[in-house]
Amino acid sequence: MSILTGLRKNAALIRPVVKNEDNIQNAIKYIDRCYNGVYPNYRGIPSDSPVMVDCKAEYPGGLDSLKEYIKKNTVYPNWAREQGIKGKSIIQFIIEKDGTISHVDTLRAFNIELDKEAIRVIKSAKGWKPAKTGNVAVRSRMVCLVPFGTKK
């Protein structure tokens, strides 16, 4: 199966349908932008989210600080540890213009209880620096992995 065929099978991820191999790079860039929060209306995101951002939203201290925050604040339940449940919850959310978080949801379900814990941790992460288009703060979508029982 070619990359093009795989993209056509995942057409829900890309709005423009890839018609030939010349457009493959554009489709890959589009998917990357969907996952990095620069396209609106992807999996229930409000339509007033920006199409493109000049500066992505950022957690205070950057990505390393966000990873450390998730590591410190995630509670891995004993029952999950005893049962050997390991994996990652993939959480999507909106960073509002004022840096608050909204529309927190699972992008890929892992375990109902662990997904709830991941959502709780993401909702508690305060103080985001919002994305900007020009010098104007705009809403943007973020995707974050919350690991359980794996090396963090």
Short mmCIF file of the C-alpha atoms (twelve columns), coordinates in Angstrom:
data_MODEL
# 
_entry.id   MODEL 
# 
loop_
_atom_site.group_PDB 
_atom_site.id 
_atom_site.type_symbol 
_atom_site.label_atom_id 
_atom_site.label_alt_id 
_atom_site.label_comp_id 
_atom_site.label_asym_id 
_atom_site.label_seq_id 
_atom_site.Cartn_x 
_atom_site.Cartn_y 
_atom_site.Cartn_z 
_atom_site.pdbx_PDB_model_num 
ATOM 1   C CA . MET A 1   0.000   0.000  0.000  1 
ATOM 2   C CA . SER A 2   1.418   3.388  -0.979 1 
ATOM 3   C CA . ILE A 3   1.429   6.432  1.277  1 
ATOM 4   C CA . LEU A 4   -1.174  7.971  -1.016 1 
ATOM 5   C CA . THR A 5   -3.528  5.019  -0.526 1 
ATOM 6   C CA . GLY A 6   -3.063  5.247  3.237  1 
ATOM 7   C CA . LEU A 7   -3.925  8.940  3.174  1 
ATOM 8   C CA . ARG A 8   -7.057  8.278  1.134  1 
ATOM 9   C CA . LYS A 9   -8.149  5.662  3.676  1 
ATOM 10  C CA . ASN A 10  -7.674  8.278  6.389  1 
ATOM 11  C CA . ALA A 11  -9.552  10.961 4.465  1 
ATOM 12  C CA . ALA A 12  -11.327 12.033 7.657  1 
ATOM 13  C CA . LEU A 13  -8.015  13.539 8.758  1 
ATOM 14  C CA . ILE A 14  -7.532  15.625 5.652  1 
ATOM 15  C CA . ARG A 15  -10.052 17.878 3.993  1 
ATOM 16  C CA . PRO A 16  -8.429  18.208 0.599  1 
ATOM 17  C CA . VAL A 17  -8.437  14.867 -1.169 1 
ATOM 18  C CA . VAL A 18  -5.030  13.975 -2.488 1 
ATOM 19  C CA . LYS A 19  -5.460  13.499 -6.226 1 
ATOM 20  C CA . ASN A 20  -1.909  12.659 -7.244 1 
ATOM 21  C CA . GLU A 21  1.555   12.025 -5.879 1 
ATOM 22  C CA . ASP A 22  2.534   15.701 -6.425 1 
ATOM 23  C CA . ASN A 23  0.125   16.751 -3.674 1 
ATOM 24  C CA . ILE A 24  1.385   14.239 -1.132 1 
ATOM 25  C CA . GLN A 25  3.671   16.737 0.649  1 
ATOM 26  C CA . ASN A 26  0.797   19.218 0.998  1 
ATOM 27  C CA . ALA A 27  -1.410  16.489 2.485  1 
ATOM 28  C CA . ILE A 28  1.307   15.517 4.972  1 
ATOM 29  C CA . LYS A 29  1.742   19.169 5.985  1 
ATOM 30  C CA . TYR A 30  -2.032  19.460 6.417  1 
ATOM 31  C CA . ILE A 31  -2.158  16.408 8.690  1 
ATOM 32  C CA . ASP A 32  0.758   17.762 10.711 1 
ATOM 33  C CA . ARG A 33  -1.040  21.073 11.133 1 
ATOM 34  C CA . CYS A 34  -4.238  19.275 12.209 1 
ATOM 35  C CA . TYR A 35  -2.340  17.442 14.913 1 
ATOM 36  C CA . ASN A 36  -0.522  20.598 15.986 1 
ATOM 37  C CA . GLY A 37  -3.684  22.616 16.412 1 
ATOM 38  C CA . VAL A 38  -3.654  25.094 13.556 1 
ATOM 39  C CA . TYR A 39  -6.768  24.007 11.653 1 
ATOM 40  C CA . PRO A 40  -10.304 24.567 12.966 1 
ATOM 41  C CA . ASN A 41  -13.231 22.143 13.192 1 
ATOM 42  C CA . TYR A 42  -11.075 19.081 13.680 1 
ATOM 43  C CA . ARG A 43  -12.857 16.628 15.995 1 
ATOM 44  C CA . GLY A 44  -15.304 19.092 17.484 1 
ATOM 45  C CA . ILE A 45  -13.076 22.113 17.909 1 
ATOM 46  C CA . PRO A 46  -15.017 25.416 17.761 1 
ATOM 47  C CA . SER A 47  -15.044 27.044 14.344 1 
ATOM 48  C CA . ASP A 48  -13.539 30.332 15.520 1 
ATOM 49  C CA . SER A 49  -10.183 28.659 16.122 1 
ATOM 50  C CA . PRO A 50  -7.487  30.195 13.896 1 
ATOM 51  C CA . VAL A 51  -6.502  28.698 10.581 1 
ATOM 52  C CA . MET A 52  -2.816  29.486 10.984 1 
ATOM 53  C CA . VAL A 53  -0.778  30.708 13.923 1 
ATOM 54  C CA . ASP A 54  2.568   32.466 13.905 1 
ATOM 55  C CA . CYS A 55  3.472   31.405 17.436 1 
ATOM 56  C CA . LYS A 56  2.083   28.213 19.018 1 
ATOM 57  C CA . ALA A 57  0.584   28.138 22.508 1 
ATOM 58  C CA . GLU A 58  3.155   27.273 25.150 1 
ATOM 59  C CA . TYR A 59  3.123   26.028 28.715 1 
ATOM 60  C CA . PRO A 60  5.222   28.142 31.136 1 
ATOM 61  C CA . GLY A 61  8.747   26.764 30.933 1 
ATOM 62  C CA . GLY A 62  8.137   24.983 27.636 1 
ATOM 63  C CA . LEU A 63  7.550   21.354 26.685 1 
ATOM 64  C CA . ASP A 64  9.966   19.934 29.261 1 
ATOM 65  C CA . SER A 65  8.150   21.792 32.009 1 
ATOM 66  C CA . LEU A 66  4.787   20.443 30.783 1 
ATOM 67  C CA . LYS A 67  6.148   16.883 30.754 1 
ATOM 68  C CA . GLU A 68  7.447   17.343 34.302 1 
ATOM 69  C CA . TYR A 69  4.090   18.774 35.419 1 
ATOM 70  C CA . ILE A 70  2.227   15.786 33.950 1 
ATOM 71  C CA . LYS A 71  4.697   13.366 35.547 1 
ATOM 72  C CA . LYS A 72  4.344   14.952 39.007 1 
ATOM 73  C CA . ASN A 73  0.559   15.382 38.970 1 
ATOM 74  C CA . THR A 74  -0.641  12.181 37.307 1 
ATOM 75  C CA . VAL A 75  -1.944  9.619  39.781 1 
ATOM 76  C CA . TYR A 76  -1.393  6.081  38.490 1 
ATOM 77  C CA . PRO A 77  -3.993  4.073  40.475 1 
ATOM 78  C CA . ASN A 78  -2.857  1.000  42.389 1 
ATOM 79  C CA . TRP A 79  -5.519  -1.166 40.726 1 
ATOM 80  C CA . ALA A 80  -4.114  -0.262 37.292 1 
ATOM 81  C CA . ARG A 81  -0.568  -0.926 38.469 1 
ATOM 82  C CA . GLU A 82  -1.613  -4.328 39.930 1 
ATOM 83  C CA . GLN A 83  -3.370  -5.295 36.699 1 
ATOM 84  C CA . GLY A 84  -0.366  -4.204 34.642 1 
ATOM 85  C CA . ILE A 85  -2.311  -1.636 32.618 1 
ATOM 86  C CA . LYS A 86  0.176   0.454  30.644 1 
ATOM 87  C CA . GLY A 87  -0.294  2.917  27.847 1 
ATOM 88  C CA . LYS A 88  -0.914  6.539  26.934 1 
ATOM 89  C CA . SER A 89  -4.038  8.663  26.909 1 
ATOM 90  C CA . ILE A 90  -4.091  11.112 24.032 1 
ATOM 91  C CA . ILE A 91  -5.868  14.281 25.108 1 
ATOM 92  C CA . GLN A 92  -6.879  17.234 22.947 1 
ATOM 93  C CA . PHE A 93  -7.860  20.652 24.251 1 
ATOM 94  C CA . ILE A 94  -8.196  24.319 23.348 1 
ATOM 95  C CA . ILE A 95  -5.926  27.037 24.684 1 
ATOM 96  C CA . GLU A 96  -8.122  30.139 24.835 1 
ATOM 97  C CA . LYS A 97  -7.005  33.695 24.089 1 
ATOM 98  C CA . ASP A 98  -6.469  34.329 27.801 1 
ATOM 99  C CA . GLY A 99  -4.372  31.162 28.302 1 
ATOM 100 C CA . THR A 100 -7.086  29.076 29.949 1 
ATOM 101 C CA . ILE A 101 -7.943  25.528 28.861 1 
ATOM 102 C CA . SER A 102 -11.308 24.448 27.459 1 
ATOM 103 C CA . HIS A 103 -12.893 21.647 25.402 1 
ATOM 104 C CA . VAL A 104 -10.726 18.947 26.992 1 
ATOM 105 C CA . ASP A 105 -11.461 15.507 25.539 1 
ATOM 106 C CA . THR A 106 -9.787  12.224 24.681 1 
ATOM 107 C CA . LEU A 107 -8.574  11.970 21.123 1 
ATOM 108 C CA . ARG A 108 -7.925  8.237  21.459 1 
ATOM 109 C CA . ALA A 109 -9.520  6.275  24.277 1 
ATOM 110 C CA . PHE A 110 -7.170  4.114  26.339 1 
ATOM 111 C CA . ASN A 111 -8.957  3.208  29.581 1 
ATOM 112 C CA . ILE A 112 -12.010 5.094  30.867 1 
ATOM 113 C CA . GLU A 113 -10.667 5.677  34.370 1 
ATOM 114 C CA . LEU A 114 -7.158  6.529  33.233 1 
ATOM 115 C CA . ASP A 115 -8.533  8.837  30.529 1 
ATOM 116 C CA . LYS A 116 -10.481 10.686 33.254 1 
ATOM 117 C CA . GLU A 117 -7.261  11.066 35.238 1 
ATOM 118 C CA . ALA A 118 -5.437  12.384 32.156 1 
ATOM 119 C CA . ILE A 119 -8.229  14.912 31.540 1 
ATOM 120 C CA . ARG A 120 -8.049  16.006 35.185 1 
ATOM 121 C CA . VAL A 121 -4.299  16.601 34.947 1 
ATOM 122 C CA . ILE A 122 -4.571  18.579 31.706 1 
ATOM 123 C CA . LYS A 123 -7.431  20.712 33.091 1 
ATOM 124 C CA . SER A 124 -5.300  21.542 36.119 1 
ATOM 125 C CA . ALA A 125 -2.372  22.839 34.006 1 
ATOM 126 C CA . LYS A 126 -2.729  26.612 34.354 1 
ATOM 127 C CA . GLY A 127 -0.953  29.629 32.947 1 
ATOM 128 C CA . TRP A 128 -0.603  28.769 29.251 1 
ATOM 129 C CA . LYS A 129 0.764   31.415 26.923 1 
ATOM 130 C CA . PRO A 130 -1.806  31.588 24.079 1 
ATOM 131 C CA . ALA A 131 -0.992  31.161 20.401 1 
ATOM 132 C CA . LYS A 132 -0.592  34.329 18.371 1 
ATOM 133 C CA . THR A 133 -1.332  35.399 14.837 1 
ATOM 134 C CA . GLY A 134 0.623   38.566 14.299 1 
ATOM 135 C CA . ASN A 135 0.493   40.252 17.713 1 
ATOM 136 C CA . VAL A 136 -3.045  39.058 18.465 1 
ATOM 137 C CA . ALA A 137 -3.716  36.207 20.886 1 
ATOM 138 C CA . VAL A 138 -5.894  33.508 19.285 1 
ATOM 139 C CA . ARG A 139 -7.432  30.175 20.275 1 
ATOM 140 C CA . SER A 140 -5.520  27.058 19.312 1 
ATOM 141 C CA . ARG A 141 -5.847  23.313 19.665 1 
ATOM 142 C CA . MET A 142 -3.262  21.203 21.427 1 
ATOM 143 C CA . VAL A 143 -2.746  17.451 21.659 1 
ATOM 144 C CA . CYS A 144 -0.910  15.933 24.599 1 
ATOM 145 C CA . LEU A 145 0.126   12.400 25.608 1 
ATOM 146 C CA . VAL A 146 -0.338  11.375 29.222 1 
ATOM 147 C CA . PRO A 147 1.594   8.156  29.952 1 
ATOM 148 C CA . PHE A 148 0.521   5.525  32.484 1 
ATOM 149 C CA . GLY A 149 2.871   2.816  33.678 1 
ATOM 150 C CA . THR A 150 5.477   3.622  31.057 1 
ATOM 151 C CA . LYS A 151 8.765   5.448  31.305 1 
ATOM 152 C CA . LYS A 152 7.835   9.098  31.288 1 
# 
